[in-house]
């Protein structure tokens, strides 16, 4: 006799372009459907969706805010009766923790997306949110953290027992890969950065470092965000306009990464940087700062990139010639972060909790 499938409900605030949205939608659509009955509930509007979804398992509440959607979320839980609920992104995680006592037969898991104590330096303080989070998070049954730094930070901040913390890295979610035109010249070094244009991502110091090097290069910046205009003005101020291309958005980073020589990561803090993983998966090395988060768990120094501590080191590696072996770079992440490896960790958690 076949065992009954476990019902797993994944919940996100929106499906706009972002790391948490990409990974949770991927896991919800890819876990073993012979063992799990998966549903994906999106609170925001369907028109904002940046990722493809299966309409058979995906539901949109089309609400503007998580707070106003609470009654509909509760009704969905009553109707679907999930065995496991997995949410991601802070404000939604807080609410799911607070409503979890209403459903004692359901196991609630939250997935954290940042090293909170470091990330808080870049956002406006909200005392009410901090208070509610500290009340809410201990109520859940498990917390998924993407890196060791994140798990340690979460344990200290919220007094979460170690047996409730599970470290699950992000998988390589490669789906489509269209090669761009060949590089214009092998003598022009092709740098790229992909990510939200916000203070914690460190675009400004990257631009200032690039303005100091004396090699021929072209730098592609992919992303949009609150610092866009400031950064565009800085590019002109530094005299870099002819060397930089800005692309506001793409839902497929792989072609750009393949066409580049090096990915530059200037972040001051990271959860688990998908773009660093994606870059290594196509054989493009990375220069990044050794900051709190999962970057150091992906980069193996001098094998698939350089992990640095000072801007002077970063500048030196920008101009350094190294005969990178693409296969070696790809192999460095292939098994550690494969779909099979990471999905297996999610599935084992859903079964054991």
C-alpha positions in Angstrom: 0.0 0.0 0.0 1.4 3.4 -1.0 2.0 5.9 1.8 0.1 9.1 1.7 1.7 12.1 0.1 2.8 14.9 2.5 1.1 18.2 1.7 3.6 21.0 1.5 2.5 24.6 1.0 5.1 27.2 -0.1 4.2 30.9 0.6 5.9 34.0 -0.8 4.9 37.7 -0.7 5.5 38.1 -4.4 7.1 36.5 -7.4 9.1 39.5 -8.4 12.7 38.9 -9.4 14.7 38.0 -6.4 16.7 35.2 -4.8 14.1 33.9 -2.4 11.4 34.1 -5.0 13.5 32.2 -7.5 14.6 29.4 -5.1 11.2 28.8 -3.4 9.3 28.8 -6.7 11.9 26.3 -8.1 11.7 24.0 -5.1 7.9 24.0 -5.1 7.8 23.0 -8.7 10.7 20.4 -8.6 10.3 18.3 -5.4 9.3 14.7 -5.9 5.6 14.8 -6.7 5.3 11.0 -6.0 6.0 11.8 -2.3 4.8 15.4 -1.9 1.6 17.3 -2.9 3.0 20.7 -3.5 1.2 24.1 -3.7 2.7 27.6 -4.1 0.7 30.5 -2.7 1.7 34.0 -3.8 0.2 37.0 -1.9 1.0 39.6 -4.5 -0.4 40.1 -8.0 0.1 37.6 -10.8 1.1 40.5 -13.1 4.3 40.9 -11.1 5.5 37.3 -11.6 9.1 37.1 -13.0 9.2 33.3 -12.9 7.2 30.7 -14.8 4.8 28.7 -12.7 2.5 25.8 -13.1 -1.1 27.0 -12.8 -2.1 23.6 -11.4 -0.1 24.2 -8.2 0.2 28.0 -8.1 -2.4 30.4 -6.5 -2.3 34.2 -6.5 -4.2 36.2 -3.9 -3.5 39.4 -5.8 -3.1 41.5 -2.7 -0.9 44.6 -2.4 0.4 43.8 1.1 1.0 40.7 3.3 -0.9 42.3 6.2 -4.2 42.7 4.3 -3.9 39.1 3.0 -3.8 37.4 6.5 -7.5 36.3 6.4 -7.1 34.8 3.0 -3.9 33.0 4.0 -5.7 31.5 7.1 -8.7 30.4 4.9 -6.3 28.8 2.5 -4.6 26.9 5.3 -8.0 25.7 6.6 -9.0 24.5 3.2 -5.8 22.8 2.0 -4.8 21.4 5.4 -1.0 21.2 4.7 1.3 19.0 6.7 4.1 21.5 6.2 4.1 25.2 5.5 7.3 26.9 4.2 7.5 30.7 3.9 10.3 33.0 3.0 11.2 36.7 3.5 11.2 38.4 6.9 7.8 40.1 7.3 5.9 37.1 5.9 7.9 34.8 8.2 6.9 36.9 11.2 3.2 36.6 10.4 3.4 32.9 9.7 5.1 32.3 13.1 2.4 34.3 14.8 -0.5 32.3 13.2 1.2 28.9 13.6 -0.4 28.2 17.0 -3.8 28.2 15.2 -2.8 25.1 13.3 -1.2 22.7 15.8 -1.2 19.8 13.4 0.8 21.7 10.7 4.6 22.1 10.9 5.7 25.6 10.1 9.2 26.3 8.5 10.6 29.7 7.7 13.5 30.3 5.3 15.8 33.2 6.2 17.3 35.2 3.4 20.0 37.3 5.0 22.5 37.6 7.8 20.1 39.9 9.7 22.5 41.6 12.1 24.8 42.7 9.2 21.9 43.6 6.9 20.2 45.8 9.4 22.9 48.4 8.9 21.4 49.1 5.5 17.7 49.4 6.4 15.6 51.7 8.5 15.1 50.4 12.0 11.6 49.2 12.9 11.2 48.5 16.6 7.7 47.0 16.2 8.9 44.5 13.5 11.9 43.6 15.6 9.7 43.0 18.7 7.2 40.8 16.7 10.0 38.8 15.1 11.5 38.0 18.4 8.1 36.7 19.6 7.2 35.0 16.4 10.3 33.1 15.2 10.7 30.8 18.3 7.1 29.6 17.6 8.0 27.9 14.3 9.1 24.3 14.0 12.2 24.8 11.9 14.3 27.5 10.3 16.1 27.0 7.0 19.3 29.1 6.8 21.3 29.3 3.6 24.7 29.6 5.2 26.6 28.8 8.4 27.0 32.6 9.2 23.2 33.0 8.8 22.4 30.1 11.1 24.8 31.3 13.8 23.4 34.9 13.5 19.8 33.6 13.7 20.5 31.4 16.8 22.0 34.4 18.7 19.5 37.0 17.7 16.3 35.0 18.3 17.5 32.3 20.8 16.6 29.5 18.4 17.7 26.0 19.6 20.3 24.5 17.3 18.1 21.5 16.6 15.6 23.8 14.9 18.2 25.3 12.6 18.9 23.6 9.2 21.5 24.8 6.8 20.4 24.3 3.2 22.3 26.1 0.5 20.7 27.2 -2.7 20.9 24.9 -5.8 22.1 25.6 -9.3 18.8 26.2 -11.0 20.0 26.3 -14.6 17.1 26.1 -17.0 17.9 28.0 -20.2 21.2 29.2 -21.6 21.4 31.2 -24.8 25.0 32.1 -25.8 25.6 35.8 -26.6 27.7 37.0 -29.5 31.4 36.4 -29.0 33.4 39.0 -27.1 34.4 42.0 -29.2 38.1 41.6 -28.3 40.1 39.2 -26.3 42.3 42.2 -25.2 39.3 43.9 -23.5 38.6 42.3 -20.1 34.9 41.8 -19.6 33.7 42.4 -16.0 30.1 42.0 -14.9 28.0 42.5 -11.7 24.4 41.3 -11.4 22.2 42.3 -8.5 19.9 44.9 -7.0 21.3 48.4 -7.0 21.1 49.0 -3.3 23.7 50.1 -0.7 24.5 46.7 0.7 25.6 45.4 -2.8 28.6 47.7 -2.9 28.4 49.0 -6.4 29.9 52.4 -5.6 33.2 51.0 -4.3 33.4 48.7 -7.3 33.1 51.7 -9.6 35.7 53.6 -7.7 38.1 50.7 -7.9 37.6 50.2 -11.6 38.4 53.9 -12.1 41.9 53.3 -10.7 43.0 50.4 -13.0 45.0 50.9 -16.2 43.8 48.0 -18.4 41.3 47.9 -21.2 38.0 46.6 -19.8 34.3 46.7 -20.2 31.9 46.5 -17.3 28.3 45.3 -17.5 26.0 46.1 -14.6 22.7 44.2 -14.6 20.1 45.2 -12.1 17.8 48.0 -10.9 17.1 49.6 -7.5 17.1 52.7 -5.4 20.7 53.6 -6.1 20.3 53.6 -9.9 20.4 57.4 -10.5 23.2 57.9 -8.0 25.3 55.2 -9.7 24.7 56.5 -13.2 25.8 60.0 -12.0 28.9 58.5 -10.4 29.8 56.6 -13.7 29.8 60.0 -15.5 31.8 61.7 -12.7 34.5 59.0 -12.8 34.7 59.2 -16.6 33.6 55.6 -17.1 30.6 56.1 -19.4 32.4 54.6 -22.4 33.4 51.5 -20.5 30.1 50.6 -18.9 26.8 49.1 -20.1 23.8 49.1 -17.7 21.0 46.5 -18.2 18.0 47.1 -15.9 16.7 43.5 -15.8 17.1 40.0 -17.1 15.4 36.8 -16.0 18.3 34.8 -17.5 21.7 35.7 -16.2 23.6 32.8 -17.8 24.3 34.2 -21.3 25.8 37.4 -19.7 27.9 35.4 -17.3 29.2 33.1 -20.1 30.2 36.2 -22.2 32.2 37.7 -19.3 35.7 37.1 -18.0 35.0 37.8 -14.3 32.0 38.4 -12.0 32.6 41.2 -9.5 30.8 41.0 -6.2 31.1 44.1 -4.0 28.5 43.1 -1.4 29.0 44.0 2.3 26.7 41.1 3.3 25.0 38.3 1.5 22.6 35.5 2.3 23.7 33.0 -0.3 24.5 34.8 -3.5 22.8 32.9 -6.4 24.7 34.9 -9.0 28.1 33.8 -7.6 26.9 30.2 -7.8 25.5 30.7 -11.3 28.7 32.3 -12.4 30.8 29.4 -11.2 28.4 26.9 -12.8 29.2 28.3 -16.3 32.9 28.5 -15.6 33.2 32.3 -15.0 35.4 33.1 -11.9 34.4 35.6 -9.2 36.2 38.3 -7.3 34.4 39.0 -4.0 34.9 40.3 -0.5 35.0 37.9 2.4 31.8 39.1 4.1 29.1 37.6 6.3 27.0 35.1 4.5 27.4 32.3 2.0 29.9 33.8 -0.4 32.8 32.0 1.3 31.0 28.7 1.1 30.9 28.9 -2.7 34.3 30.5 -3.5 37.4 28.3 -3.2 40.2 30.8 -3.3 42.4 30.6 -6.5 40.2 27.7 -7.8 36.9 29.3 -8.8 37.7 32.9 -7.9 39.4 35.2 -5.4 38.1 36.0 -1.9 39.6 39.2 -0.6 39.5 41.4 2.5 40.8 44.8 1.3 40.1 47.0 -1.7 43.8 47.0 -2.5 43.6 43.2 -2.9 40.5 43.6 -5.0 42.3 46.1 -7.4 45.3 43.8 -7.7 43.2 40.8 -8.7 41.2 43.0 -11.2 44.4 43.4 -13.3 46.0 40.0 -12.6 46.2 37.6 -15.5 45.3 34.0 -14.6 44.7 31.1 -17.0 41.4 30.0 -15.4 40.2 26.5 -16.2 36.5 26.6 -16.9 35.9 22.9 -16.2 37.7 23.2 -12.9 35.5 26.2 -11.9 32.3 24.3 -13.0 33.3 21.2 -11.2 33.9 23.1 -8.0 30.2 23.7 -7.6 28.6 21.0 -9.7 28.2 18.3 -7.0 28.0 20.5 -3.9 25.1 22.6 -5.1 23.4 20.3 -7.7 19.6 20.2 -7.9 19.7 16.6 -6.7 21.8 17.4 -3.6 19.8 20.5 -2.5 16.3 19.1 -3.3 17.2 16.0 -1.3 17.9 18.1 1.7 14.5 19.9 1.4 12.7 16.6 0.9 14.3 14.9 3.9 13.4 17.9 6.1 9.8 17.8 4.9 9.6 14.1 5.8 11.3 14.1 9.1 9.8 17.2 10.7 
